[in-house]
């Protein structure tokens, strides 16, 4: 498929500008338990939560993709006869369907092109950038400085009585549907699994400002936004004959406010090798384990 596209900022750019520094330690990642899943061709589609930006070792600098992300771990565990990971940091549903460009500005074909008729497993993790993930984090982090105990971000996004972020989730629904339908058309016999997103903020309470610079009263609001996004993904997966893999529940207690040896997702200033507000190697392993458990269920 081809379609004209306007340039846009990639997700990593603004988050990197917000970070004061990045610090990392190389984590030892164990291989997840063996997966009783199709051992044929496996194709991974998705955004930066799939790609694993800044997790060693980066094997594609244009997409900031790691060879220790969850697709790589699952492919190794399943013994896939063929494996294609075309996930890319900053990707939206349009990148899957129509192509785009990566972090270096290099043009990329549609991720969908990797899905062939003999594909037996396709995983999809997309939607965060369709609702403006990096812009939301940037806006809320900046607003928190002037009102750390308040709800400046919620006030901004619900001004006028309309919740703009919930509206974005509704608007993204047909886009996710289009992706799943296109995948099904390209690989009618494949098992298709849609992954949600892991917990970025604590599942209860008011966060840990300034370590994670989200104002106290904004934490419950943004937590609700992420849960709404995950619920939409689960609903669309079910409506289109796909399986939903919940990676939020196993990540509870492993959010960005937890210690560096516990968290799955880093904060503004990473303490493990990962991009700000993105999964580290432990998070990728956790998602791989959750995915394998879902495939085996």
Secondary structure by P-SEA (a helix, b strand, c coil): cbbbbccccccaaaaaaaccccccccccccccccccccccbbbbbbcccccccccccccccccccccccaaaaaaaaacccbbbbccccccccccccbbbbcccccccccccccccccccbbbbbcccccccaaaaaaaaaaaacccccccaaaaaaacccccaaaaaaaaaaaaaaaaaaaaaaaccccbbbbbbbccccccccccccccccccccaaaaaaaaaaaaaaaaaaaaaaccbbbbbccccccccccccccccccccccccccccccccccaaaaaaaaaaaaaaaac
